[in-house]
Amino acid sequence: MLTMIPSTRFLRPLAGLSALILTCLAAAQQAAPTPAPAPAPAAPPSATPVYAAMTTSKGTIYLELDAAKAPISVENFVTYAKEGFYSGTVFHRVIKGFMIQGGGHGTDMKLKPTRAPIQNEWNNGLKNSRGTISMARTNAPNSATSQFFINTVDNAMLDQPRGGAAYAVFGKVVRGMDVVDAIADTPTGRSEGMADVPKTQVVIEKVEILPGPPAADAPTLKPGAAAAAPSQTAPNTPATPAPKAP
């Protein structure tokens, strides 16, 4: 049997064509632009502080709320404020040298109906130092609703977990501690079965969310509302300080 061998006169053109194709492919590969790397994902925006003005019958307290470290508590407080919930509530529990608590009882000393309780954010690094605002609750860790308290001294014991949690700080007073001290200096007694109730009601007239920090000369203490000298040490306090409700 004869084997047909292609003539070299046909192979030479094919070899030249193959070389030309490879050259064109290499050139095209070099000319193709290198894809740009995918952009890095944008960093989430950092939560900015929320500012609020709490107008009371003693004067105005200005708050800076830490939305970065206590987002749940801040959103909860802002929601109640925007709904007008705090208007007409009172500071119903005042213990000089400890704290002032309000945001749940009306002027008739009856509890107002609230939203569902929120998660306790006690482990956020914020401490119950003088001038901070924290969520009040019952012995149950996740029972806070509308009530809050403002520390009038450094209350380190409130940072120690009991029953699985401590008390969640969510902001601080940036102006108006003279008002806080004046409220703390109010004489107290018993009312509606509760102790430490101011004999002269201290009413929260409104809580407004501000567009930014308060002015350096923003009004605070009302005329005739005497401020107390701030206490420096906390006295012995109940095992369950600042509960949401008695």
Secondary structure, 3 states (H helix, E strand, C coil): CCCCCCCHHHHHHHHHHHHHHHHHHHHHHHHCCCCCCCCCCCCCCCCCCEEEEEEECCEEEEEEECCCCCHHHHHHHHHHHHCCCCCCEEEEEEECCCEEEEEEEECCCCECCCCCCCCCCCCCCCCCCCCEEEECCCCCCCCCCCCEEEECCCCHHHHCCECCECCCEEEEEEECHHHHHHHHCCCEEEECCEEEEECCCCEEEEEEEECCCCCCCCCCECCCCCCCCCCCCCCCCCCCCCCCCC
